[in-house]
Each structure stands twice: as C-alpha cells, then as structure tokens.
Amino acid sequence: MVTHGVPVAEIPGLISAAVRLAADIDVLADPATDDAVLQGATQRLHCEAVPTDVVALASWIAALARDYRYVIGAADSTGKDWLPRAAALDGAQPFSDVIELVSGDTVRRAIHAGDLIETVQSGQPRQWMTVRAAAFPPVAGDLPVRRAVSPPASVATPLLRVLGRQAQGGLALKDARALVAGGRALASADRFRLVLQPLAERLGGALAASRAAVDAGYAPNSLQVGQTGQIVSPELYVAAGISGAAQHLAGMRDSKLIVAINTDPDAPMMRLADIAWEADLFEAVPALCGALDAYCRRSTGL
C-alpha cells in the first residue's frame, strides 16, 4: 500500500481496505507521517529519498511491487497520477475508485461519475487499484515495524518540469471537517466570499465550489469539488445553490452529513441531501449564521 502524498485523514481508510485483502500489509509512507496513523499495517517501508517526480515515482514503485500481490493507492489526484503509470510498467490493468472489496480478485467501483457501480473480476497476477478511503471505516491494530528500503539507483528523465508552485492559503479541502460549497447561483466572486465565508468560519471549515462556479470565475480551481476537481468526504458538506451535476456529486457523495440549500426541490443535490432546505441561499445562509451565533451564546451563557 502506498500513502505517499495522501492526506493523513485518509490513511486509516486505506489500511482498512488493505486488511481485507491480505494479512501482512507493507506501507510506503511519507517520512513525516507518524507511525500512529499506520495502525493495522505490518511493516512501514522507510525511504529518506522518495522520488518527487511522478514518472520516477511510478517506475520505482513498479519495481518494488514485484514482491506483492496487491498495490493500493488513494483515489485522489496523486494516486490517479502515479498508479496507472506504475501499473502500465507492470503490464497490468489498474482499477480506479474502488468502494468495496468483494474478494481477492473481485472489486466494486464507481463509474460514470458515481451514477453506476461496476463489479469487476480480474485474473491478473498482481492487482493495482485506487481506493476511496471514505468507503472503508478505520480498523484498530498494532503499530508497524520499520524496514528501510533503498531509493532508486537511477530515475527516468522527467517528461514534465515544475516551473513553480503557488500556495493558495487556507485549510485544504481534504483536511476540512466541514465544507461550505457554492454554485453558479452566487452570481459573482464577491458574493461567493461575502455570503459563504462567514458560515465556513462559524463551522470551522473551508470553502468549496462547483465546476460551474469555478468556470464562471467566482472561485479558484483549488476549491473545485467533483470528478474533475477534488474528491472529498467531510463530516459536513453544505451545498448552497448547487443543483448537483453528476460530476459534482461524484466528488462529495461520501460526505457524512449533506445539507442542501436550493430553491428547486427537484434538484439532484436536494434528493441526495440528508437535510434539504428549500430556500433562497442569500436569506438562508445568513439565517443559519445567526442561528449558530445564538446557539453559541446560549452554550457559553453570554
């Protein structure tokens, strides 16, 4: 199992998936990851010089994988980048977005933006798959034993060159316990922040957006949730003015509690939501902020 580049919150779910396949689990984790997060794994493969280039990383993992029956990564942008490359070097067909492990050679995975669930059986000698961590509840277990692994002797020439990185600031979507997401109905970038930011702050969460809001310029790409954005599974997901295109639902349907605010009661998001509030978001969101403020005052006696 490879957790390199995976948010800490998703690692227990990946280990939970792995224990359904094998008794002994080796984890290749970032050097900074605490051993306590890897409970349930047998060994931690430790390397001080993990390749940062995706081409070199895939080549290295493909070589390490020769001793294993299963290779698991996270179904996020990082896992979907290196794992298919490594599987191709191994001559194997990888499976993406696995949500259930039926047996050692049979999996269930989400396809068509999550509208369909496909059951697939594979006879390949080595199974490669990206797993939706939120679909597997964490399991208890012992801490892994550390085993050093050597870095690659040589790396492939990168096909891509990173010219620069720019920090977006704020809480990362995958690390937020609560997300307040806005859609095209916000009508402008100023309204997007002005209306939604106060609610996100009161919930101790972060802002998110639909593709329509990003395409309209209301929010940056880093906030996009969906099949072409980020896959998230927060404890609370508030969708304000988002009708719920299939691509967006595929990125947030594993959220623990979904609250939808929309004037259209028949919108797909309203049907998916645990709490569907038929209202104008410009009235509902400030009202919700006011209710949270009142609750806090009662709780603190102020």
C-alpha positions as CSV (number, residue, x, y, z in Angstrom):
1,M,0.0,0.0,0.0
2,V,1.3,3.5,-0.9
3,T,0.3,6.5,1.1
4,H,2.9,8.9,-0.3
5,G,1.2,12.3,-0.8
6,V,-2.0,11.1,0.8
7,P,-3.7,13.3,3.5
8,V,-3.3,11.8,6.9
9,A,-7.1,11.6,7.5
10,E,-7.4,9.2,4.6
11,I,-4.7,6.7,5.6
12,P,-6.7,4.7,8.1
13,G,-9.3,4.0,5.4
14,L,-6.7,2.7,3.0
15,I,-5.2,0.4,5.7
16,S,-8.8,-0.8,6.4
17,A,-9.2,-1.7,2.7
18,A,-5.8,-3.4,2.6
19,V,-6.6,-5.7,5.6
20,R,-9.5,-7.1,3.6
21,L,-7.0,-8.4,1.0
22,A,-4.0,-9.6,3.0
23,A,-2.8,-10.5,6.5
24,D,0.5,-8.7,6.0
25,I,0.5,-5.1,4.9
26,D,3.5,-3.1,3.9
27,V,3.0,0.7,3.8
28,L,5.2,3.2,1.8
29,A,4.5,6.5,3.6
30,D,6.0,9.9,3.6
31,P,8.9,10.2,6.1
32,A,7.0,12.8,8.1
33,T,3.9,10.6,8.7
34,D,3.5,9.5,12.3
35,D,3.6,5.7,12.9
36,A,0.4,6.1,15.0
37,V,-1.6,6.8,11.8
38,L,-0.4,3.5,10.3
39,Q,-2.1,1.2,12.9
40,G,-3.0,-2.1,11.4
41,A,-0.1,-2.2,9.0
42,T,2.6,-4.9,9.4
43,Q,5.7,-3.0,8.1
44,R,6.5,0.5,7.2
45,L,8.8,0.8,4.3
46,H,11.0,3.7,5.1
47,C,13.0,5.7,2.5
48,E,14.6,9.0,3.1
49,A,14.7,9.9,-0.7
50,V,11.3,9.1,-2.2
51,P,11.2,10.4,-5.8
52,T,9.2,13.6,-6.2
53,D,8.8,13.4,-9.9
54,V,5.7,11.3,-10.8
55,V,7.5,9.4,-13.6
56,A,10.4,8.4,-11.4
57,L,8.0,7.6,-8.5
58,A,5.9,5.3,-10.7
59,S,9.0,3.5,-12.0
60,W,10.3,3.0,-8.5
61,I,7.0,1.6,-7.1
62,A,6.6,-0.7,-10.2
63,A,10.0,-2.2,-9.2
64,L,9.1,-2.6,-5.5
65,A,5.7,-4.1,-6.4
66,R,7.3,-7.3,-7.9
67,D,7.2,-8.8,-4.4
68,Y,3.5,-8.1,-3.8
69,R,0.1,-9.4,-4.9
70,Y,-1.8,-6.2,-4.4
71,V,-0.8,-2.5,-4.8
72,I,-3.2,0.1,-3.3
73,G,-3.2,3.9,-3.6
74,A,-5.7,6.6,-2.8
75,A,-8.4,7.6,-5.3
76,D,-7.2,11.2,-5.3
77,S,-5.3,13.3,-7.8
78,T,-2.0,12.0,-6.6
79,G,-2.9,8.3,-6.7
80,K,-4.6,8.6,-10.1
81,D,-1.4,10.1,-11.4
82,W,1.3,7.6,-10.4
83,L,-0.6,4.3,-10.0
84,P,-1.8,3.9,-13.6
85,R,1.8,4.7,-14.8
86,A,3.2,2.1,-12.4
87,A,0.6,-0.5,-13.4
88,A,1.3,0.1,-17.1
89,L,5.0,-0.6,-16.4
90,D,3.9,-3.8,-14.8
91,G,1.8,-4.7,-17.8
92,A,-1.4,-4.6,-15.7
93,Q,-4.8,-3.0,-15.9
94,P,-5.5,-0.8,-12.8
95,F,-8.9,-0.3,-11.2
96,S,-9.9,3.2,-10.0
97,D,-12.4,4.4,-7.4
98,V,-12.8,1.1,-5.7
99,I,-15.5,1.3,-3.0
100,E,-15.8,-2.4,-2.0
101,L,-13.6,-5.4,-2.0
102,V,-15.8,-8.4,-2.6
103,S,-12.9,-10.9,-2.7
104,G,-9.3,-11.1,-3.5
105,D,-10.0,-10.9,-7.3
106,T,-13.3,-9.1,-7.3
107,V,-14.0,-5.4,-6.6
108,R,-16.8,-2.9,-6.9
109,R,-16.0,0.5,-8.2
110,A,-17.9,3.7,-9.1
111,I,-18.1,4.6,-12.7
112,H,-19.9,7.3,-14.8
113,A,-19.3,10.0,-12.1
114,G,-20.7,7.6,-9.4
115,D,-24.1,7.0,-11.2
116,L,-23.2,3.3,-11.6
117,I,-21.5,0.8,-9.5
118,E,-19.5,-1.8,-11.5
119,T,-18.5,-5.2,-10.2
120,V,-15.2,-6.4,-11.8
121,Q,-13.3,-9.7,-11.5
122,S,-9.7,-9.8,-12.5
123,G,-7.3,-12.7,-13.1
124,Q,-4.2,-10.6,-13.2
125,P,-1.3,-11.9,-11.1
126,R,-1.0,-8.5,-9.5
127,Q,-3.9,-6.2,-8.7
128,W,-3.4,-2.4,-8.9
129,M,-6.2,-0.2,-7.6
130,T,-7.0,3.3,-6.2
131,V,-9.4,3.1,-3.3
132,R,-11.9,5.7,-1.9
133,A,-10.7,5.8,1.7
134,A,-14.0,7.1,3.0
135,A,-15.7,3.9,2.0
136,F,-13.7,1.8,4.5
137,P,-14.1,2.5,8.2
138,P,-10.8,2.5,10.2
139,V,-9.6,-0.6,12.0
140,A,-7.6,-1.0,15.2
141,G,-4.2,-2.7,15.2
142,D,-0.6,-2.6,16.2
143,L,2.0,-0.1,15.0
144,P,4.0,-1.3,12.0
145,V,7.7,-2.4,12.2
146,R,10.0,-0.2,10.2
147,R,12.0,-1.6,7.3
148,A,14.4,0.5,5.3
149,V,14.2,0.4,1.5
150,S,16.7,1.7,-0.9
151,P,16.0,4.7,-3.1
152,P,16.0,4.1,-6.9
153,A,19.5,3.7,-8.3
154,S,18.5,5.8,-11.2
155,V,15.4,7.7,-12.2
156,A,13.7,8.2,-15.5
157,T,14.1,11.5,-17.3
158,P,11.0,13.6,-16.3
159,L,8.5,14.3,-19.0
160,L,7.3,17.3,-17.0
161,R,9.2,20.1,-15.4
162,V,7.7,22.0,-12.5
163,L,8.2,25.7,-13.2
164,G,6.8,26.9,-9.9
165,R,4.3,26.4,-7.1
166,Q,1.9,28.9,-5.5
167,A,0.3,28.4,-2.2
168,Q,-3.5,29.0,-2.2
169,G,-3.6,29.5,1.6
170,G,-6.4,28.4,3.9
171,L,-7.5,25.0,5.0
172,A,-7.1,22.2,2.4
173,L,-10.3,20.7,1.2
174,K,-9.3,17.2,2.2
175,D,-8.3,18.3,5.7
176,A,-11.5,20.2,6.4
177,R,-14.1,18.6,8.7
178,A,-16.8,20.9,7.2
179,L,-17.1,22.4,3.7
180,V,-19.4,25.1,2.5
181,A,-19.7,24.9,-1.2
182,G,-21.3,27.4,-3.6
183,G,-22.5,27.2,-7.1
184,R,-23.4,29.4,-10.1
185,A,-26.3,30.9,-8.1
186,L,-23.8,33.0,-6.1
187,A,-23.6,35.3,-9.3
188,S,-20.2,36.8,-8.5
189,A,-16.9,36.2,-6.8
190,D,-17.6,38.9,-4.3
191,R,-20.9,37.4,-3.3
192,F,-19.3,33.9,-3.2
193,R,-16.9,35.1,-0.4
194,L,-19.2,37.6,1.3
195,V,-22.1,35.1,1.7
196,L,-20.3,31.8,2.3
197,Q,-17.2,32.7,4.2
198,P,-19.0,33.7,7.4
199,L,-20.7,30.3,7.5
200,A,-17.4,28.4,6.8
201,E,-15.7,30.3,9.6
202,R,-18.5,29.5,12.1
203,L,-18.3,25.8,11.2
204,G,-14.5,25.8,11.5
205,G,-14.4,24.6,7.9
206,A,-13.4,25.8,4.4
207,L,-15.0,27.0,1.2
208,A,-15.5,24.7,-1.8
209,A,-17.1,25.2,-5.2
210,S,-18.8,23.5,-8.1
211,R,-17.3,23.5,-11.5
212,A,-19.9,26.0,-12.7
213,A,-18.8,28.5,-10.1
214,V,-15.1,27.9,-10.9
215,D,-15.7,28.3,-14.7
216,A,-17.6,31.5,-14.0
217,G,-14.6,32.9,-12.1
218,Y,-16.3,33.0,-8.7
219,A,-13.8,30.7,-7.1
220,P,-10.2,29.4,-7.9
221,N,-9.7,25.9,-9.3
222,S,-8.2,24.8,-5.9
223,L,-11.7,24.9,-4.4
224,Q,-13.4,22.8,-7.1
225,V,-15.1,19.6,-5.9
226,G,-16.1,16.9,-8.4
227,Q,-14.9,14.3,-10.9
228,T,-12.6,16.9,-12.5
229,G,-11.7,18.5,-9.1
230,Q,-11.1,17.1,-5.7
231,I,-12.9,14.0,-4.1
232,V,-13.8,15.0,-0.5
233,S,-15.6,13.3,2.4
234,P,-16.0,15.8,5.2
235,E,-18.2,15.3,8.3
236,L,-20.4,18.1,7.0
237,Y,-21.0,19.3,3.4
238,V,-23.2,22.4,2.9
239,A,-24.2,22.8,-0.8
240,A,-25.6,26.4,-1.4
241,G,-27.0,27.0,-4.8
242,I,-25.6,23.8,-6.3
243,S,-28.1,21.8,-8.4
244,G,-25.9,18.7,-8.3
245,A,-24.5,17.7,-11.7
246,A,-23.3,14.1,-11.7
247,Q,-19.7,15.2,-11.9
248,H,-20.0,17.2,-8.7
249,L,-22.0,14.5,-6.8
250,A,-19.2,12.0,-7.6
251,G,-16.8,14.2,-5.7
252,M,-18.7,14.7,-2.4
253,R,-21.4,11.9,-2.1
254,D,-19.3,10.2,0.6
255,S,-19.7,13.2,3.0
256,K,-21.1,12.1,6.4
257,L,-23.9,14.8,6.5
258,I,-25.1,16.7,3.4
259,V,-27.1,19.8,3.7
260,A,-28.5,21.3,0.5
261,I,-29.9,24.8,0.2
262,N,-31.7,25.4,-3.1
263,T,-34.9,26.9,-4.5
264,D,-35.5,23.9,-6.7
265,P,-36.8,20.9,-4.6
266,D,-36.2,18.5,-7.5
267,A,-32.5,19.3,-7.9
268,P,-30.3,16.2,-7.7
269,M,-28.4,17.7,-4.8
270,M,-31.7,18.1,-2.9
271,R,-32.5,14.4,-3.4
272,L,-29.1,13.3,-2.3
273,A,-29.0,15.5,0.8
274,D,-29.7,14.3,4.3
275,I,-31.2,17.8,5.0
276,A,-32.8,19.6,2.0
277,W,-33.7,23.2,2.7
278,E,-35.9,24.8,0.0
279,A,-34.9,28.4,0.3
280,D,-33.1,31.3,-1.2
281,L,-29.4,30.9,-0.2
282,F,-29.0,34.7,0.2
283,E,-31.6,34.5,3.0
284,A,-30.9,31.0,4.3
285,V,-27.1,31.2,4.8
286,P,-27.2,34.5,6.9
287,A,-30.1,33.0,8.9
288,L,-28.0,29.9,9.5
289,C,-25.1,32.0,10.7
290,G,-27.4,33.9,13.1
291,A,-28.8,30.6,14.5
292,L,-25.2,29.3,15.1
293,D,-24.4,32.6,16.9
294,A,-27.5,32.3,19.1
295,Y,-26.6,28.7,19.9
296,C,-23.1,29.7,20.9
297,R,-24.3,32.5,23.1
298,R,-26.7,30.1,24.9
299,S,-24.0,27.5,25.3
300,T,-21.5,29.9,26.8
301,G,-24.1,31.8,28.8
302,L,-23.1,35.1,27.3
